[in-house]
Amino acid sequence: MARYRREVEEAIRTQKGDPLTLAEMECSLDLVDADLAALRSGKPDTRTLMSADLAAEVRRELQGLITTMRLYCKLN
Protein backbone atom coordinates (compact mmCIF):
# COMPACT_ATOMS: atom_id res chain seq x y z
CA MET A 1 0.00 0.00 0.00
CA ALA A 2 2.82 2.41 0.78
CA ARG A 3 4.21 2.05 -2.74
CA TYR A 4 0.76 2.54 -4.25
CA ARG A 5 0.33 5.71 -2.19
CA ARG A 6 3.70 6.99 -3.44
CA GLU A 7 2.80 6.13 -7.04
CA VAL A 8 -0.49 8.03 -6.77
CA GLU A 9 1.27 11.01 -5.18
CA GLU A 10 3.72 10.97 -8.10
CA ALA A 11 0.85 10.78 -10.59
CA ILE A 12 -0.77 13.79 -8.97
CA ARG A 13 2.52 15.70 -8.94
CA THR A 14 3.40 14.95 -12.57
CA GLN A 15 -0.16 14.75 -13.91
CA LYS A 16 0.79 11.36 -15.41
CA GLY A 17 -0.50 8.01 -14.21
CA ASP A 18 1.35 4.74 -14.69
CA PRO A 19 -0.88 2.17 -16.46
CA LEU A 20 1.23 -0.75 -15.21
CA THR A 21 0.88 0.37 -11.61
CA LEU A 22 -2.84 0.79 -12.19
CA ALA A 23 -3.08 -2.79 -13.47
CA GLU A 24 -1.12 -4.02 -10.45
CA MET A 25 -3.41 -2.11 -8.10
CA GLU A 26 -6.47 -3.63 -9.77
CA CYS A 27 -5.00 -7.13 -9.36
CA SER A 28 -4.36 -6.39 -5.69
CA LEU A 29 -7.97 -5.29 -5.34
CA ASP A 30 -9.07 -8.62 -6.84
CA LEU A 31 -7.00 -10.45 -4.21
CA VAL A 32 -8.50 -8.38 -1.39
CA ASP A 33 -11.98 -9.09 -2.78
CA ALA A 34 -11.16 -12.81 -2.82
CA ASP A 35 -10.09 -12.61 0.82
CA LEU A 36 -13.33 -10.84 1.71
CA ALA A 37 -15.38 -13.48 -0.13
CA ALA A 38 -13.52 -16.24 1.70
CA LEU A 39 -14.09 -14.55 5.05
CA ARG A 40 -17.80 -14.14 4.32
CA SER A 41 -18.18 -17.77 3.26
CA GLY A 42 -17.73 -18.93 6.82
CA LYS A 43 -15.88 -22.07 5.76
CA PRO A 44 -13.61 -23.16 8.63
CA ASP A 45 -10.89 -24.38 6.27
CA THR A 46 -10.64 -21.05 4.46
CA ARG A 47 -7.34 -19.29 5.04
CA THR A 48 -7.10 -15.58 4.40
CA LEU A 49 -4.30 -13.09 4.75
CA MET A 50 -6.19 -10.60 6.91
CA SER A 51 -9.21 -10.04 9.11
CA ALA A 52 -12.50 -8.90 7.60
CA ASP A 53 -12.13 -5.43 9.13
CA LEU A 54 -8.61 -5.01 7.81
CA ALA A 55 -9.57 -6.34 4.38
CA ALA A 56 -12.49 -3.90 4.18
CA GLU A 57 -10.24 -0.99 5.22
CA VAL A 58 -7.56 -1.95 2.69
CA ARG A 59 -10.21 -2.34 -0.01
CA ARG A 60 -11.62 1.15 0.63
CA GLU A 61 -8.20 2.78 0.49
CA LEU A 62 -7.10 0.79 -2.53
CA GLN A 63 -10.30 1.64 -4.41
CA GLY A 64 -9.67 5.34 -3.77
CA LEU A 65 -6.09 5.07 -5.00
CA ILE A 66 -7.26 3.21 -8.12
CA THR A 67 -9.86 5.88 -8.86
CA THR A 68 -7.22 8.59 -8.65
CA MET A 69 -4.70 6.65 -10.74
CA ARG A 70 -7.34 5.99 -13.42
CA LEU A 71 -7.98 9.71 -13.67
CA TYR A 72 -4.31 10.48 -14.27
CA CYS A 73 -3.89 7.57 -16.69
CA LYS A 74 -6.76 8.99 -18.77
CA LEU A 75 -5.04 12.37 -18.91
CA ASN A 76 -2.07 10.85 -20.76
Secondary structure by P-SEA (a helix, b strand, c coil): caaaaaaaaaaaaaccccaaaaaaaaaaaaaaaaaaaaaacccccccccccaaaaaaaaaaaaaaaaaaaaaaaac
